Amino acid sequence: MIAWTRWVVRHRRPVLAVWIVAFLLGGLAAANVGKLLTNRFSVPGSDAERGLDLVKSHMHERGDGAFTLVVQAKPGAPTGAVLALRAEAAATRAARVVPGARAGQVQRAAPDVVYVQIPTPLENAKASDKTTAMRHAIGTVPGARTFLTGFPAVNHDTQPIYNRDLARGESIAIPIALLVMLFMFGTLGALAVPFAFAFASIPTTLGLVWAFAHVMDMATYVTNIVTLIGFAIAIDYSMLVVFRFREELTRGDGPQPALERTMANAGRTTLFSGTTVAIGLALLILMPLPFMRSMGVGGVLVPLVSIAASATFLPALLSLRGTRVNRFRVVPASLIERRARSDSGFWTRLARSIMRRPVPYFVVALLLMLALALPATQLKVTGGDNRGVPLGTEATRGLKLLEHTLGPGSLAPQQIVVDTHHPGGAFAPESLAAQQRLTALLRSDREVKPSTIQAPVLLLGALPRPQALALARKASLVDPTGQVYQVRAAGHGDAGTTAAIQLVHRIRRHYVPAAAIPGRTYLTGAPAFGVDFVARAYGAFSVSAFGGAGR
């Protein structure tokens, strides 16, 4: 390590120049990485994912990009058929904004409330960007209030609220963090080191994320992971090296010998620490979920880049700074000098006490960790849903209106998708009979709201055949060829509730087999995705935990 440090010091200007170039290129790539990221939670190979793929390929819609228009009649205004016609016209206007979108069947939630699903071919993030234009297209509905809701609209309306809350939190946390760092580093000259380290490592890592995003799905949250972990490592490693550098400077041998001894000790520690962090986060790459795998890639890149910065950028920077790391004191000199001495202080006394009595400390620490871990045995993990979203926006008001009339599950219906394997199979006698059996089973389930059940066979039983076929295609209950169809039913509970999860299991284990449906059947929709995501994630958890224990 000493020989390496000498080489870095001799070539410190080229080394720093390379990092400046990496900073500039990484910053340029980071400015364009956002459009390559996705916030979609996919579960490749799962029942829910295969069902969604079938709906996307045959009906050109995505569940996470679907809007819902809720229309409520004002007091004394017409309801019934008049309200339904006005809602249908408004939904049609909104659907025209998105190519490939279409207004579904008007459904009644209450005597004065109707709603229309507007499926789109866009994923959630892109569909969210269309929210404002769709609301302008809806305009004013005579005698009624309109609420454009659904996952994209909720995301559009709540994101500014989250951003304001985040900015408010940062306005409090950042000054406190700076004060703590000032107290710990003691001088402005030393405080500049972690910031310079972060400026070198974080943009470089984001540039690598940009490169990986061209060959694999990368989650939107990867940039947050890189920034948070990168800044934490920058502070940690800078504190280790700067404090040791100060200690070595007190010996009076000059900055370069002090730096060589520093890197031989604290520098080596940062290399081993970064390697350990990288191995631990690399276990996420083994997870069978693209979302978590991308987080693992981002998590591995941060410590690897930080290791490189610790071995090159940090010694090059300190060789230029030398004793100037102690300039511009903000804490008493006696405190800095006391920290530079390794033969006294609280941590020195604690370390010596632990070495003298390791067994009692081990037992106390073990009991404390077990006590902290005990609540995790009662942890119940579910897929996400709309519970807890901020109220007061148009999307959440529409959501609450449907919750009060139909139940929270109305925006996240169960979707039983069937591929009959031949055109027109959805209307074959055996398929229609199976649909009758399935809808009867769903109607008998107390968790299912009967008025939310939709199926091609129900339209055929209520309308003339040509009208029923046209309406079924419009509502995405059947594809244009009649090969693929779906049956929808919403439960009373939101997608992540225990009731919704149990309904997923009942449909898969009992209702679908009992209905004897011809063709290949899949259960998709938000509740099914939540079940499959949790099952896949925790199915691989034991492998990751074993790897982490081995590490």
N, C-alpha and C positions, 0 to 999 in steps of 0.2 A: 504493500500500500504506500510505503514511503517513496519507492521508486516511481510509482504512478503519479503521486502528488508532485514530485519534482518535475516530471515530464509536463504535467498540466500547468504548473507555474511557469515553466520555460516558454510554453506556447499559449499563455493565458489570453493574449489578444485574439489570436485565431479562434480559440475555443469560445470566447465570448461572442465573436463575430458569427460563428456557426449558430449559437443560440439566438442571436438577434434575428438571423435569417429564418430560423425555425419559428420564432415568435411571429414574424411578419407573415410567413406563409400559412402558419396555423391560424392566425387571426383572420386572414382572408378566407380560408376554408370554413372557419367557425361562423363567419357572417352568413354563409350560405348553407349551413348544415340543417337549419330548421325545416326547410321544405323537403328534406330527404327522410325525416323522422316520422314515425307513426305512433298513434296512441291506441291502436287496435290490439285487443287481447285475443290472439288466435290459439286454438288448441288442435294442432295438426293431427289428423287421423281419428279424432273423436267423433262420436255420433252427431254432436251438435255442429261441428265444423263441416262434416260431410253433408248434413242437411242444408246448411247455409250455402255451401258451394253449389248444391243442386238448385236452390232458389235463385242464386246469382246467375248461374249459367242459363237457366230456362226462363226465368221470370224477370231477370235484370233488376233485381232489388237487393238491398242490404238491410238487415234488421237494425244495425246501429246507425243507419242514415235515414231512417223513416221519421217523418213528422206526423203530428196529430193535430188537426184543427178542431177545437172545441167551441161550440156556438151555444150561447145561453140567451133565451128570449128575455127581453125586458118585461117588467110588470105590465100587464094589459096588452102586450104585443101578441101577434099570432104565433101559435105553436103548430104541432102536428105536421101535415104535409107542406104547409107554407114554409115553416122553419127548415124542414129538410131540404126543400128545393133551394132556398137561399144558402144553406150551408154547402150544398153540392156545388153551386155556382162559385162560391168563394173558394172552395178547395180546388176547383178546376183552374181558377185564375192563378192560385198559388203554384199548382203543379206545372204550369207552363213556364215558370221561371227556371226550372231545372230540366235540361234535356233528358228524356227517359223516365221522368217522374210521371205519376198519374194519380188521380184522386180515386180512392176506393169507395166502398159502399157506405152510405150514410147509416149510422147506427144510433139508436136512442139510449141515452144514459139515464134520463129522467123525463117527466112530462115536458119540461121546459129546457132540456139540455140534449143536444145531439153532438156527435163527433164523427170525424172522417179521418181515416188513415191515409197518409200521402207517402207511399214508398218511393225511394229514390235509388239510383244506382251508385250513389256516392258514399264513401266512408264518413264516419262521424265528423272528423275535423273539417273536411271539405264541405259537407252538407251544412255544418254550422255557419260557414261563411255566407250561405244563401239565405239565412234567416231574415235579415232586414229586407232584402228584395222581395221575399215571399210575403212578408207582412204588408209591404207597400202594395203588392198585387192584390191582396185580400181586400184592402181598403175598408170601407164602412158597409156593414150589413144592416139594412133597415130593421129597426125594432129589435136588435140583438147586440150582444157583446161578443167579441171574438178573442180567442186565446190560441196562438200558435205555440204548441208545446211539442214534446217528444225529446229524445236524447240530444239531437243536435241543437234544438232551440234552448234546452236547459243549459247545455254547455255554453252556448253563445251568451246567454243572459247572466250566468253566474261567474264566468271567467273574469269579467271586470271587477266583480266583488272580491274574488280571491286575490286578484292582483293588488287591489287597494289594501286588503288586509295584510298581504305579504309586504307591501311597501311600508305600512304602518309598523309592522313587526321589525322590519329591517332598520327603520329610523330609530327604534329603541335599542335593538340588539347590537348594531354596528358601533355606535359610540361606546357602549359598555365594553364590547370586545376590544376596541382600540385602547381604552383606559387600562384594561387588564394586561394587554400586550405591552403597553408603555411601562407599566409597573414591573412586568417580568423581565423585559429586555433592558430597561433602565436608561437607555440612551437612544436618541433619534438615529444615530449612526448604526446601531445594532437593529433597530426596528425596521430599517430599510431592507435588511437581508431577507426576511420571509416574504416581503412583498415582491422583491426582485425575483426570488425563487418561484413564487406563484405565477408571476408574469411570464417566466420562461417555460414552466411546465404545463400550465393549464391550457393556453392556446395551442401549444404543440400537441397535447393529447386530443383536443377537440379537432385538430386537423386530421389526426389519425382516425377519429370517429367518422369524420366526413368521408375518408377513404373507405372504411368498412361499410358505411351506409350505402355505397354503390353496389355492394355484392351481397348484402344480407339486410333483413329487416332490423332496424334500430329503433328502440322505444324513445318517445319524446323525453322521458325522464333521464336518459343517459347523460344529457348535458348537465342536469342538476347533480347527478352522482359525481361526474368528473369534477365539477366546480367545488362541491363540498369536500370530497375526499382530497382533491388536489390542494385546496387551501389548508386543510387540516394537516396534511403531510408536510407542506411547506413550513408551517409554524413549528411542527414537532421537530423536524430535522434541523431547521435553522436554530432552534433553541438548544438542541443537543450540541451542535457543532460550535455555535457562538459561545456558549457557556464554557465549553472545554477550551476553546481558543483563548478566552480571557484567562482561564486558569493557567494555561501554558505561558501566556505572555508575562505573567507575574514572575516567572523564573528568570527573566531578563536576558534570554538568549537571542532575542530578535524575532520578528514576525515569521520568517520562513521556517526556522527550526520549530517554532511553536505550531505553525500550521501543519508541518509534517507529522509531529507527534499527535496533533488533534485528529488528523485524518486516519492515522494508524489505529486510533482507539474509537472516538465517536464516529468517524467516517465509516469505519468497518461496521459499526453497530447499525448505522442507517441502511447499509447495503443488505445486511441480514434481515433487518426489520422489513424493508421493502419487499424482499423476496418472500418472506412469510405472508405478508398482506396479499401479494399477488397470487400465491398458491391458494390462499383461503378464498379469495374472490373468484379464482378460476374455476372453482367447483360449480359456480352458477352456470358455466358454459355447458356442463353436463346435463343441465335440466332440459327436459323435452318440451320446453315452451319458448318460442321465439322471443317473447317479451323479456323473460328472465335471462335467456341466453345472451341477449344484447346487453343487458345490465352487467352480466359477467364480463363481456368483452370490454365494455367501458371501464368496469372496475379493475380489470387486469392492466389495461393500458396506463392508468393513472400511476400506480406504484412503479411500473417499469420505466416510464418516463422520469419519474421522481428519482429513481435509482441512478439513472444516467445523469440527471441534473446534480444529484448529490456528489457523484464521483467526478464531475467535470466543472459544471457551472459554479458550484459552491466554493471549491478551493480556488478557482480562478478569480472569483469575486473577492474573497477574503484576502488573497494575495495583493490585490489592488488596494483594498481598504486598509489593511494592516492595523495599526493601532487606532486608526480613525473610527473603528467600531465603537470606541469608548467616548466619542465626541458628543457634545450637546446632551449632557446629563439631564434627566427629568426626575431622578430619585437621588437620595443622598449617596455620596461616594462611598461611605462606610458600608452601605447595604450592598453595593456592587462588589466591593472588596471582600465582604463576608461570603457572598455567593461564589466568588472565585476560589475560595479556600475549600479544599475537599476534606479537611481534617476536623471540621466542626459543623454545626447546624443540625436542624431537626432531622433531615433525611439521613444524614450520616449516623446520628444516634439511633434512628429507627433500624437502619440496615444492620448495625452492629448488634442491636437487641435481637433481631430476627436470627442472625447467625448463631447467637449464644443459645437461643431457645426456639429452634425451628418447629418442633412438634406442637407446642401449644398454639403458635401462630397458624400453623397449617390447619389444625382442628377448628380454630375459631373462624378462619377464612372459609373453610369448607362448609361449616354450618351456616355461615352468612350467605354464601352463594346458593346453597340448597333452599334456604328460606326465601330468597329472592326468586328462585326458579319455580317454587311450589305453585304459585298462581297460574303458571303456564299450563299446568295439567288440566285446568278448567277452561282453557282457551277454545272457543268455538269459532272456526273460520268459515265464512260464506262468501259467495260472489257479491259484488257491489250492486247497489240499487239506488233509488232516489231518496231514501231516508236521510234526513239531515241536510238536504240541500237548502241554501238560503232562500227565505221566502221574500215576497214583495216584488218579484219580477213577473212579466206576462206569462212566461213559460211555467213558472212554479205555481202561479195562480190557476192556470188551466189544469195543471197536474193535480192540485188540491181539489179542484172542482170535480174532476173525475174520481178522485179518491173518495170523496164524500158521496158520490152517486153510484159508482160501480165498484169501488175498492181500489187499493193501491196497485193491484196487479194489472190494471187495464192497459197500462203502457208497456207491459212486458208479457205478452201472451205466450202460452205454450203453442208451438208450431209443429204439428205432425206432418212431415213431408213424405210423400210417397212417389216413387218412380215405378210406373207400371211397365216400363220397358218397351212399350209400343204406342204409336200415336192413337189417340182416342181411347186409350185404356182407362182414363179417369171416369168415363161414362159407360164403361162396360157393365153389364148387370151384376157381375160378381164384385166389382169395385164399388158400385152404388150400394149394394147390400152390406159390404164391409163398412162403408161410411155411416150407414144407418146404425150398425152395431156400435161403432166407435162413438158416435155422437150420443147415443143412448147411455153408454157407460160414463161418458164425461158429464152428462146431465145428472146422473145419479150421484156424482161426487159432490159432497157438501162444500168442498173448497172452490169448486168451479161456479162462476156466475153464469147461469144458463143463457142469459141474453147476449153473452159475448161469444157464444159458439157459432162458428162459421164453417160451412162446408159446401161443396158443389151440390151435393144431394139435397140439402135444405133449400137451396134456391130453386132446384128443379121441382120440388114439392110445393113451392109457393107461387111460382111464376110460369108463364108459357115458356116452352123450351128455348126458342131463339132469344128471348129476353133474359132468361136465366143464364144461358151460355155467355152472352155478352157481359152480363153483370159479374159473373164468376171470373172472367178474364180481367175485367176492369179492377176487381178487388184483389187480383193476384192469387186467387184460389186455385187457378188452373193455368197452365202455360198455353200459348197459342196453338200448340199441336194436340193438346189434350193428353199428353203422355205423363206429365207431372202435375200433381195436385197437392194441396195442403188443407189441413183442418186446423183451425185456430180456436183456442179457448183460453180465457183469462181467469186466473184465480183471484180470490179476495186479497191475498197477501202480496206484498212487494217481492221482487225477484230473489232477494237474499234471505227472506224469512224462512223459518223452519217449515212452515206450511207449504210454501212454494217448492222447497227442496223435496219434501215428502211427496208432493204431487208429481214431480218429475219421476221419482222412483215408481210410483203407482202406474203411471202411464207406460213406462218402459217395461216393467215387470209383469203387469196384469192386463191393462186395457188393450195395448197393441197386440199381445198374443191372443187374447180372448176375441178380438175383432176379426182375426184370421184374414188380414189384409193381403190381397195379392200384390206381388211386387216387392221392392226393397223399401223399408220404412225407416225413417230417421226422426228423432225428436230434437228440435233446435229451438232457438229463442233465448232470451236473456237468462231465465232460470236454468235451462239445460246447460248453457255455456258456463254459468257459475258452478254448477255441480261438476262438470267435466274438468274445468280449470283447477278446482281445488283437489279433485281426485288425482289428476295428473301431477300437480305440483307436489302433493304430499306422498304420492307413490314413489317419487324420486327423492324425497327428503331423506330417507334412510341411507341412500347411497352417498348423498352429499354430507350427511352427518358423520358417516363412517370415514369418508375421506378427510373431513375436518379433524376428526379425532386422531386419525393417522398422522396428519400434519402436526 
